[in-house]
Amino acid sequence: MIETNDFPEEMSEVVSFHGHFCPGLAIGYRAATAAMARIAPKRAEDEELVAIVENRSCSVDAVQVITGCTLGKGNLFLHDYGKQVFTLVSRSTGEGVRVALRAGLARPKLEDGSTDRKRWADDLLRLADDEIFAIDTQSIEIPPKATIHASLVCARCGEQMMETLAREIDGETCCIPCSEGR
């Protein structure tokens, strides 16, 4: 089990949620706290904030914990471009902030040439926001709020699916996997 006593309280919560401390988690934590400091006084209880993440790495777990934006609530959107870029938008003000990891950050090396991941993660926690990120306030098109749709039963596998994702195959209502022959 990782010792989280040396971390700020929020970072300890992030590590507990994710399971370990790593550079990706530090990036997400720093990006989320930088964005929150600029547009939101507190984490989302419902859908008042929207987070758009451009990767599916450890950093996204930190964004969920710090912002309160999650896939389940429908206010976390994944655009997997493989970029450490995070956008946070306030639904009430329409204000948005885009936080992008700066290219070329020095990653401490070990004698064998590999990256010292612990030291790099520690460095990410102590550097100033502008040393790590390019931060831009922007107007962002806000994705619609989550909606609840009726459930239908797949004629082939018998499992329920959301109505909007049903497919018609040979006159039968099917789920996507069954419609694709999986």
C-alpha positions in Angstrom: 0.0 0.0 0.0 1.3 3.5 -0.9 2.0 6.0 1.8 -0.1 9.1 1.0 0.8 11.1 4.1 3.2 13.5 2.2 0.5 14.4 -0.4 -2.1 17.2 -0.2 -5.5 15.7 1.0 -7.0 15.8 -2.5 -4.0 14.0 -4.0 -4.3 11.3 -1.4 -7.9 10.7 -2.5 -6.7 10.5 -6.1 -4.1 7.9 -5.2 -6.5 5.9 -3.2 -9.0 5.9 -6.1 -6.4 5.0 -8.7 -4.4 2.5 -6.7 -0.8 3.9 -7.1 1.1 7.2 -7.6 2.6 7.7 -11.1 3.4 10.6 -13.5 0.1 10.2 -15.3 -1.8 10.6 -12.1 0.2 13.7 -11.2 -0.5 15.2 -14.6 -4.2 14.7 -14.3 -4.2 16.0 -10.7 -2.3 19.2 -11.7 -4.4 19.7 -14.8 -7.7 19.3 -13.0 -6.7 21.6 -10.1 -5.3 24.2 -12.5 -8.6 24.2 -14.4 -10.8 24.2 -11.3 -8.9 27.2 -9.9 -9.8 29.2 -13.0 -13.5 28.4 -13.4 -15.1 26.3 -10.7 -15.2 26.9 -6.9 -16.1 23.3 -6.2 -16.3 19.9 -7.8 -19.5 18.8 -9.7 -22.3 17.3 -7.8 -24.3 16.7 -10.9 -23.7 18.1 -14.4 -22.8 21.7 -13.6 -19.2 21.1 -14.9 -18.2 19.2 -18.0 -14.8 17.7 -18.5 -13.4 16.7 -21.9 -10.3 14.6 -21.8 -8.2 13.8 -24.8 -6.6 10.5 -23.6 -7.4 7.4 -21.7 -4.5 7.3 -19.3 -4.0 7.4 -15.6 -4.6 11.1 -15.7 -8.3 10.7 -16.3 -8.8 9.1 -12.9 -7.4 12.2 -11.3 -9.7 14.4 -13.4 -12.7 12.4 -12.2 -11.8 12.7 -8.5 -10.9 16.4 -8.5 -13.7 17.7 -10.8 -16.5 15.3 -10.0 -17.0 14.7 -13.7 -17.6 11.0 -14.5 -18.8 8.9 -17.4 -21.7 7.7 -15.4 -23.0 11.2 -14.7 -22.6 12.0 -18.4 -20.4 15.0 -17.8 -17.0 13.4 -18.7 -16.4 13.1 -22.4 -13.5 11.0 -23.8 -11.9 12.1 -27.1 -9.0 9.7 -27.3 -6.4 11.6 -29.3 -3.6 10.3 -27.1 -2.9 13.9 -25.9 -2.5 15.0 -22.3 -5.1 17.8 -22.8 -8.0 18.5 -20.6 -10.9 20.9 -21.0 -13.2 22.0 -18.2 -16.4 23.9 -18.9 -18.9 25.5 -16.5 -22.5 25.0 -17.7 -23.7 28.0 -15.8 -21.3 30.5 -17.2 -20.2 28.8 -20.5 -16.6 29.6 -19.4 -14.1 27.0 -20.4 -10.4 26.3 -19.8 -8.1 24.1 -21.8 -5.0 22.7 -20.1 -2.4 21.0 -22.3 0.8 19.4 -21.1 3.8 21.3 -22.5 6.0 19.4 -24.9 9.5 18.6 -24.0 9.2 18.5 -20.2 12.4 17.1 -18.7 11.9 13.6 -17.4 14.6 12.6 -14.9 16.7 9.7 -16.1 18.3 6.8 -14.2 21.8 5.5 -15.0 20.4 3.0 -17.4 18.7 5.8 -19.4 15.2 4.9 -18.3 12.9 7.5 -16.8 12.8 7.8 -13.0 9.0 7.8 -12.8 8.7 8.5 -9.1 11.0 11.6 -9.3 9.2 12.8 -12.4 5.8 12.4 -10.7 7.2 14.3 -7.6 8.5 17.1 -9.9 5.1 17.4 -11.6 3.6 18.1 -8.2 6.0 20.8 -7.3 6.4 22.8 -10.5 4.3 25.9 -11.2 1.3 25.4 -13.5 2.8 27.4 -16.3 6.0 25.3 -16.3 3.9 22.2 -16.9 0.9 23.4 -19.0 -0.3 25.7 -21.6 -3.5 27.1 -20.2 -6.1 28.9 -22.4 -9.5 30.2 -21.4 -11.9 29.6 -24.2 -15.5 29.5 -25.2 -16.4 25.9 -25.6 -19.4 24.3 -27.3 -21.0 22.6 -24.3 -22.1 19.0 -24.9 -25.7 18.3 -24.1 -26.7 17.0 -20.7 -27.2 13.3 -20.3 -30.6 12.0 -21.2 -32.4 8.8 -20.1 -33.9 6.7 -22.9 -36.2 3.7 -22.9 -34.7 0.2 -22.8 -35.4 -2.4 -25.4 -34.6 -6.2 -25.4 -32.4 -7.6 -28.1 -34.2 -10.2 -30.1 -31.1 -12.4 -30.4 -29.3 -12.3 -27.0 -32.2 -11.2 -24.8 -30.2 -8.5 -23.1 -31.5 -4.9 -22.5 -30.0 -2.0 -24.4 -30.6 1.7 -24.7 -33.3 2.4 -27.3 -31.1 4.9 -29.2 -28.4 2.2 -29.7 -30.7 -0.5 -31.1 -30.2 -1.8 -34.6 -32.8 -3.2 -36.9 -31.5 -6.5 -38.5 -33.8 -8.6 -40.7 -36.9 -7.1 -39.0 -35.5 -7.7 -35.5 -34.4 -5.2 -32.9 -30.9 -6.1 -31.9 -28.1 -4.8 -29.8 -24.9 -3.6 -31.5 -22.8 -6.7 -30.8 -25.6 -9.0 -32.2 -26.1 -6.8 -35.2 -22.4 -7.1 -35.9 -22.4 -10.9 -35.5 -20.5 -11.0 -32.3 
